[in-house]
């Protein structure tokens, strides 16, 4: 069972990190796009954001199940505690992102795309913290 959970966890990492990194890079490149097409391109990336959220869901579900044996020792594992905190913050930023995408579809997207970009960059930075803490928690 542990192998299946680990496979699911790494599949979620591929989906989440792959889509998230793509969005991160395209977000920086979008400053070079012509202003009249920038907004349309960023809105068209919403399906890619949903793929990253699916990856996050796989990561959280499999991670919670794999981490159950470690919860009793959480006080002795500071990096693992930081990992759990950073994953929790990523989930909050993702929920905020979904909300901003819904608002952007129904209103003037410019303001919401800026907020979405900030949330995405924060989530990306927290993802790096999470991976670092995960590696060194179980090293």
C-alpha positions as CSV (number, residue, x, y, z in Angstrom):
1,X,0.0,0.0,0.0
2,X,2.9,2.4,0.8
3,X,4.2,2.0,-2.7
4,X,0.8,3.0,-4.2
5,X,0.7,6.0,-1.9
6,X,4.2,7.0,-2.9
7,X,3.4,6.6,-6.6
8,X,0.3,8.8,-6.1
9,X,2.3,11.3,-4.2
10,X,5.0,11.7,-6.9
11,X,2.3,11.8,-9.6
12,X,0.7,14.7,-7.7
13,X,4.1,16.3,-7.5
14,X,4.5,16.0,-11.3
15,X,1.0,17.5,-12.0
16,X,1.3,20.2,-9.4
17,X,4.9,21.3,-9.9
18,X,4.8,20.9,-13.6
19,X,1.7,23.0,-14.1
20,X,2.7,25.4,-11.4
21,X,6.2,26.0,-12.8
22,X,4.8,26.5,-16.3
23,X,2.3,29.1,-15.0
24,X,5.1,30.7,-13.0
25,X,7.4,31.0,-16.1
26,X,4.5,32.1,-18.4
27,X,3.5,34.7,-15.8
28,X,7.0,36.3,-16.0
29,X,7.0,36.1,-19.8
30,X,3.6,37.7,-20.1
31,X,5.2,41.1,-19.4
32,X,6.6,40.8,-22.9
33,X,3.3,40.0,-24.6
34,X,1.4,42.7,-26.4
35,X,-0.9,44.4,-23.9
36,X,-4.0,43.7,-26.0
37,X,-3.4,39.9,-25.8
38,X,-1.8,39.5,-22.3
39,X,-5.1,39.2,-20.4
40,X,-6.5,36.7,-22.9
41,X,-3.4,34.5,-22.6
42,X,-3.4,34.6,-18.8
43,X,-7.1,33.8,-18.6
44,X,-6.5,30.9,-21.1
45,X,-4.1,29.4,-18.5
46,X,-6.9,28.7,-16.0
47,X,-7.2,25.0,-17.1
48,X,-3.5,24.6,-16.4
49,X,-4.1,26.1,-12.9
50,X,-6.8,23.5,-12.3
51,X,-4.3,20.7,-13.2
52,X,-1.9,22.1,-10.6
53,X,-4.8,22.0,-8.1
54,X,-5.5,18.4,-9.0
55,X,-1.8,17.6,-8.3
56,X,-2.1,19.4,-5.0
57,X,-5.1,17.3,-4.1
58,X,-3.2,14.1,-4.9
59,X,-0.3,15.3,-2.9
60,X,-2.3,16.2,0.2
61,X,-4.5,13.0,0.2
62,X,-1.5,10.7,-0.3
63,X,0.7,12.7,2.0
64,X,-1.7,12.7,4.9
65,X,-2.0,8.9,4.7
66,X,1.8,8.4,4.4
67,X,2.6,10.8,7.2
68,X,0.2,9.2,9.8
69,X,3.0,7.2,11.5
70,X,5.0,10.4,12.0
71,X,2.4,12.6,13.7
72,X,3.2,11.2,17.1
73,X,6.8,12.5,16.7
74,X,5.8,15.8,15.2
75,X,7.3,17.8,18.1
76,X,10.7,16.2,17.4
77,X,10.6,16.9,13.7
78,X,10.8,20.7,13.2
79,X,11.3,20.5,9.4
80,X,8.3,18.2,9.1
81,X,6.3,20.7,11.1
82,X,7.4,23.4,8.7
83,X,6.5,21.2,5.8
84,X,2.9,20.7,7.1
85,X,2.6,24.4,7.7
86,X,3.8,25.3,4.3
87,X,1.4,22.8,2.7
88,X,-1.4,24.3,4.6
89,X,-0.5,27.7,3.3
90,X,-0.3,26.4,-0.2
91,X,-3.8,25.0,0.1
92,X,-5.1,28.4,1.4
93,X,-3.3,30.2,-1.5
94,X,-4.9,27.7,-3.9
95,X,-8.4,28.2,-2.6
96,X,-7.8,31.9,-2.9
97,X,-6.6,31.3,-6.5
98,X,-9.8,29.4,-7.4
99,X,-11.9,32.2,-5.9
100,X,-9.9,34.8,-7.9
101,X,-10.3,32.8,-11.1
102,X,-14.1,32.7,-10.6
103,X,-14.2,36.4,-10.0
104,X,-12.0,37.1,-13.1
105,X,-14.3,35.1,-15.3
106,X,-17.3,37.1,-14.2
107,X,-15.8,40.6,-14.0
108,X,-13.0,42.7,-15.3
109,X,-10.1,40.2,-15.1
110,X,-7.2,42.7,-14.8
111,X,-7.4,43.2,-11.0
112,X,-8.0,39.5,-10.3
113,X,-5.2,38.3,-12.5
114,X,-2.8,40.5,-10.6
115,X,-4.0,39.0,-7.3
116,X,-3.8,35.5,-8.8
117,X,-0.2,36.2,-9.9
118,X,0.8,37.2,-6.4
119,X,-0.9,34.1,-4.9
120,X,0.8,31.9,-7.5
121,X,4.3,33.3,-6.7
122,X,3.7,32.8,-3.0
123,X,2.5,29.3,-3.6
124,X,5.6,28.6,-5.8
125,X,8.0,29.8,-3.1
126,X,6.2,27.7,-0.5
127,X,6.4,24.7,-2.8
128,X,10.2,25.1,-2.7
129,X,10.2,25.3,1.1
130,X,7.9,22.2,1.2
131,X,10.2,20.1,-1.0
132,X,13.3,21.2,1.0
133,X,11.7,20.3,4.3
134,X,10.3,17.0,2.9
135,X,13.8,15.9,1.7
136,X,15.6,16.8,4.9
137,X,12.8,15.5,7.2
138,X,13.3,12.0,6.0
139,X,16.9,12.1,5.1
